[in-house]
Amino acid sequence: DLEPHQAEARYNLGNLLDDLGDTERAIAEMRQVCALAPSFADAHYNLGLLLARVGGAAQARTHLARYLELDPSSTWASAARDFMDQIAA
């Protein structure tokens, strides 16, 4: 509430909401993070996973692809590629 434009705080809130099973609110928070900080790679990754979970495969691929643009050689990059292949099938 005090710093609504603080991307990392919103990211943490989105993860907490996901842990609590509130997927829709988690998606809303991750969308905010991606809008506030378009280069926040982990937010794109998590948003992609969340969107895939609710059936938004096309949007999920978009965010996972953005993650790979931002962080192509991280440990999670191969997981993102594998997940993109799974939701494309």
C-alpha positions in Angstrom: 0.0 0.0 0.0 2.9 2.4 0.8 4.8 1.9 -2.4 2.4 0.5 -5.1 5.0 1.0 -7.8 7.7 -1.1 -6.1 7.9 -4.0 -8.5 9.8 -6.4 -6.2 7.2 -6.0 -3.4 4.4 -6.7 -5.9 6.3 -9.7 -7.2 6.6 -11.1 -3.7 2.9 -10.5 -3.1 2.1 -12.3 -6.3 4.2 -15.3 -5.2 2.5 -15.3 -1.8 -1.0 -15.2 -3.4 0.0 -18.1 -5.6 1.2 -20.1 -2.6 -2.2 -19.4 -1.0 -4.0 -20.7 -4.0 -5.3 -17.4 -5.2 -4.2 -17.8 -8.8 -6.3 -15.0 -10.3 -4.9 -12.4 -7.9 -1.4 -13.7 -8.4 -1.8 -13.2 -12.1 -3.0 -9.7 -11.6 0.0 -8.9 -9.4 2.4 -10.4 -11.9 0.8 -8.4 -14.7 1.4 -5.3 -12.6 5.0 -6.2 -12.1 5.6 -6.8 -15.8 4.0 -3.4 -16.6 6.0 -1.6 -13.9 9.3 -3.3 -14.7 9.3 -4.9 -18.1 12.8 -6.2 -17.7 12.0 -8.1 -14.5 12.7 -11.6 -16.0 11.5 -13.7 -13.1 8.1 -12.0 -13.2 7.7 -12.9 -16.8 8.6 -16.5 -16.0 6.2 -16.8 -13.1 3.4 -15.0 -15.0 3.9 -17.5 -17.9 3.5 -20.4 -15.6 0.4 -18.9 -13.9 -1.2 -18.2 -17.3 -0.5 -21.7 -18.6 -2.2 -23.1 -15.4 -5.5 -21.3 -16.2 -5.5 -22.1 -19.9 -3.8 -19.0 -21.3 -1.3 -20.8 -23.4 -0.7 -18.0 -26.0 -0.1 -15.4 -23.3 2.0 -17.9 -21.3 4.3 -18.4 -24.3 4.6 -14.6 -24.8 5.8 -14.1 -21.2 8.1 -17.2 -21.3 9.6 -15.9 -24.6 10.2 -12.5 -22.9 11.9 -14.3 -20.0 14.2 -16.0 -22.4 15.0 -12.7 -24.1 16.0 -11.3 -20.8 17.7 -14.3 -19.2 18.6 -16.8 -22.0 21.4 -18.7 -20.2 20.1 -19.0 -16.6 19.4 -22.2 -14.9 15.7 -21.6 -15.5 16.1 -20.9 -19.2 16.1 -24.6 -20.1 13.0 -25.1 -17.9 11.3 -22.2 -19.7 12.1 -23.7 -23.1 10.8 -27.2 -22.0 7.6 -25.7 -20.6 7.1 -23.7 -23.8 7.4 -26.9 -25.8 4.9 -28.6 -23.5 2.2 -25.9 -23.9 2.8 -25.7 -27.6 1.9 -29.4 -28.0 
